[in-house]
């Protein structure tokens, strides 16, 4: 199953065991969901459901993963089972929580998970039916898991891999943040020494849709030529990194490791070097 689904294909999906997740973010995201969402969609919150935010971002970053038990309980409340076919969307071309939700659902071991190409905007443009208010959900029996099934990397692993030259570490933030020109979110501008920059926005075309799998595969094959094959992807807090992981999977490439703590952890951890290109 492709990790991306078009609005046209979405409209033709069977309704049995079909779950839609609205992963919009921002201060009033839930209110916006209540006002208007794809019919049948259930709301999932980045900060509350897709992360377990700690007291100190120097240990885990701004969006650490929740426990498996907490995530399993949320999936149960959303009516998700092993049989569910899930489509996730947001209003930021999957660059925010939709891709993170996709990654977590896949890492939890659920097989039939896709992201709606173009998100909310594409749904509106292509005549997908909308609704408002809360949706009725029937709770399912909790799914038990012992570990995340997709690879994750710690700060220490990233540091060792770069030191040994055994992995390619990709920073997917905007180029100006990577170069250290300014930093709108975290405390320090710059990047992890040795990491390369491939902004996640380059996964999209001028209309905000994902490039085709063929184009993405060719693009990354060229960019990563003569570099270590093992990839570790990071961003600011382990959210938009999932956009590039999604793109790589869509291209038919191996799913790389996610450095969840990302720049928000590295830049706050005492004693870690910071590089800039200014």
Secondary structure, 3 states (H helix, E strand, C coil): CCCEECHHHHHCCCCCCEEEEECCCCCCHHHHHHHCEECCCEECCHHHHCCCCCCCCCCCCCCCCCCHHHHHHHHHHCCCCCCCEEEEECCCCCCCHHHHHHHHHHHCCCCCEEEECCHHHHHHHCCCCEECCCCCCCCCCCCCCCCCCCCEECHHHHHHHHHHCCCEEEECCCHHHHHCCCCCCCCCCCECCCCEECCHHHHECCCCCECCHHHHHHHHHHHCCCCCCCEEEECCCCCCHHHHHHHHHHCCCCCCEEECCHHHHHCCCCCCCCECCC
